[in-house]
Amino acid sequence: METDVLVIGYGFAGAVAAITAHDCGANVVIVEKMPRAGGNSCYSAGNFGVVRPRASAAFAQYLYRLNLGMTPYDVFEAYAQGSEQLEKWFSALGGELVPRVSALANTFPGVVDGPAFPKIARSRKMFDIRVAKGPAELPPALRMWDFLSHNVSKRGIEIQLSCRARELTRAADGAIVGAIVEQNGQLQRISANRAVILTCGGFENAPELLNNFVASKPIMFAGSPGNTGDGVRMAQLVGADLWHMAQTATLIGYKAAEYDAAFCIFFRAPGFIYVDKYGERYIDETAIELHDFDRVFSHFDPVNIEYPRIPSWAIFNERTLKAGPLTWSIAGYNRDKYQWSTDNQAEIDRGWIVKAATLDLLAERLGLRSETLKHTFYAYNTACETGKDSVFDREPTSLEQLRPPYYAIPLHPVMVNTQGGPKRDARARVIDPNNNPIPRLYAAGELGSIWGPLYDGAGNLTECLVFGRIAGQNASGETPHDSSQSG
């Protein structure tokens, strides 16, 4: 098979790259290893950041500071400028972006309006969160997927599902000229006369990569089981440098034995605390940024050689139990597989949530020392009475006493995505360890994401759109390769 541009991976970034390359005059083929298209993107909350007019420079500077210089400034500059163009681009394709109605309003952890780390931002008015317009009953990510996949389909772009890319092929001059793919147990070569674009996601389900790079152990996943690090390995084999491999966007969640993925957990009232394996609080539970739980859970005890916060227990009161379901219905791989009850009673009946009438009984059921748990509760409830949490400085308005009956659920760090992979530049070209572009190889989306130590919400999906467009445009602009140079 032969094409101009080969796109490996068919989620949001792959769709946008294919649409853009096609509209720039290239023939495009998409290969996707899963039997169902959409990738990790379809299990997201579907949020995008649109930079306000004339705010792209300030936004780029904010993101550069946020990432401690681990990503070059011109990459964030390209991201910010591309974000500013998104609404116009959507409109040109026949779509519309509308303001988000947050499914996590007044939850813990929750979302913020504006920059996630406002202390280093010049303004809270740099960008707006948007979602794709569509039927209200359809989750925002699926509205976006309907829009993108429709645009791919109406262009007649060829899509090969259940087709796994095994390795990239190189010409004698070092250029990437296609890939070896496997479909129905058969290997075939797809030639790409102009370029290959890697948009095949992260490595949430690659145990060896997680063990080597991600601090929290064990760490669960909430999205696509297809993210097994294929793009990382293929890029390494052709000499790509790697970056951001230790970084993730990680929430908290509950892993039920019956399901492969975890349920992300949110509390809709403040009557709760987190305790570690020993029944002790360790943080202000209401002040953790939504995507930053990997850092919180990765605390390591070198004396006992363990991660004492994995798993943690969230312990909460009756009002918090009755405030609403502990998970969301719009996102996650389990979204279409299990409907969480509105009052959490079904999950109590299943044994996912533990209920106890006394602290002694709660300690017994959680495997904690009763004396330690009682001390933790005494200190916390005293803070609620006085309005001052002298240990963790939790906001007085969030201090709500814990009285019987008690409820508890075990919590693990749960990735919505990894950030690491092949390093890329502002033109979406994959870079080698000498900081030189690998000829005719591009990447976009979660694979080799631009995000370093700190992540700003909605950034990953915005990146899928922005760098999908950049990769598609630049890949299609490559001069057709001289086949006499092929290896």
Secondary structure, 3 states (H helix, E strand, C coil): CEEEEEEECCCHHHHHHHHHHHHCCCCEEEECCCCCCCCHHHHCCCCEEEECCCCHHHHHHHHHHHCCCCCCHHHHHHHHHHHHCHHHHHHHCCCCEEECCCCCCCCECCCCCCCCCHHHCCCCCCEEEEEECCCCCCCHHHHHHHHHHHHHHHCCCEEECCEEEEEEEEECCCCEEEEEEEECCEEEEEEEEEEEEECCCCCCCCHHHHHHHCCCCCCEECCCCCCCCHHHHHHHHCCCCEECCCCEEEEEEECCCCCCCCEECCECCCCEEEECCCCCCCCCCCCCCCCEHHHHHCCCECCCCECCCCCEEEEECHHHHHCCCCCCCCCCCCCCCCCCCCCCHHHHHCCCCEEECCHHHHHHHHCCCHHHHHHHHHHHHHHHHHCCCCCCCCCHHHCCCCCCCEEEEEEEEEEEEECCEECECCCCEEECCCCCEEEEEEECCCCCCCCCCCCCCCHHHHHHHHHHHHHHHHHHCCCCCCHHHEC
